[in-house]
Amino acid sequence: MSYTRYDDTHCLAYLNEEVIENHIPDDAPEDFKPVTAYAYSGPELDGGTMLDAPDDSRDSLINGIIRSRYSQTEEDAIKTHQIILLKNPECEKASEYASEWAEFCVERDNAIRIVDGWKS
């Protein structure tokens, strides 16, 4: 996985890398030798993911990855639900709020792991 600066406010990141061993393209000539290929699951034509990241700092890149999965409004709602859950663990939507918080934390930890891998 990697990223490249796209413009002053964006990076193009290649996330969720899939390694494809012994790949032969559909249009390859008969004598083509298999190669190791890579695939990415982002929405751009090449599988990349455009990140809002005004600079290459760790925090900006982590935020960009999180924003590619959650809008600021969605994140705020998840955090608000967590506050409700902390105040009232028996609330009607306790299970739903706990699940969405756990999912958000997994995504956040994944974003941190990815960026720390880029920065190492």
N, C-alpha and C positions, 0 to 999 in steps of 0.2 A: 504494500500500500504506500502511496505517496501523494504529494500535492505539488501544485505549481501555481505561482502567482498569475492570475488571469488579467486583472487590471488593478486600479488603485483601491478598489473596495471588495474585490472577490478573489478567491482561490478556487482552482479546479482540483478537486480531490478524487482519488481513486480508492474507494472503500469496498469492503466485502470481497476481497480478492479471492478468486477461485482459480486454482492451478489445474490445468488440463494437460496431463501427460500424454505423449504419443498422439498429438493432434495432427490431423491432416485436413486442411481446408477443403470444402466441397468442390472448389474450382481448381484444385491442385493438379499438376500434370501427373501422369502415371508413375514417374520415377521419383516423386517427391518423398523425401525422408521425413518421418514424423518428428515433430518438434514439441517442446514444452510451450504451451500457450497460457495466457492469463485472461480472465474475464472479470468484469466488474458489474455491479448491479444498480448503478446510479441512473438517473433519468436522462442524462445527456446522451447524444448519439453514440459516443464512444464508451459509455458506461460510467463516465465520471459524474461527480456531484458538485454543483456550483455552491460554494460556501460564501456567505456574507462574512468577510474578514478584512477589516481595513488595514491590518498589519499582520506580520508573521509571528506575533507573540503567542505564547502558550495559551493565555486566556482567550485571545481573539479567535484562535483556531478551534479551541474546545467549544466556545460559544457558537461558532459557525456550524460545527457538526451537530450540536444540540438543536440549533435553529433549523437545520435541514430535516429534523424529525418532529419538532414541536415549535409552534409559534410562541411568541412571548405571552400571548393571551392564554394559550393552552397550558404553558408552564405555570403561569400565575394561578390558574384555576386548580391545578394539581396541588400546588403549595397551599392554597386556601383550603382545599379539602383536607389536607394533612393537618392544618391548624384545627379545623372542625373536629377531626378524628381525635386529636390530642386532648381537646377540651371535653369531648363526649365520645369515649370509645364505644359506647353502645348505640350510637346514632344509626338511623335507618340504613344508610349506605356505607356502613363501616367496612364491610368486606370489599366493596367496589373501590372505595378510597384507598384502602390498604394495597390492593392489587395495582392500581394505577401508580401509586407512589413507588412500589417495588419495581415496576416496569421502567419508570422514569429513572430511578437510581441505576438500574442495569445499563440503560442507554447513556447516562452521564459517565458512569465508570468506563464504559466502552470508548466514549469520546476521549476521556483522559488517557486511556491506554494507547489509543491510536496516536494521539498527538505526542505523547511521551516517546513513542517509538520513532516518530519523525524527528524528534529533537535529540535523540541519543546518538 
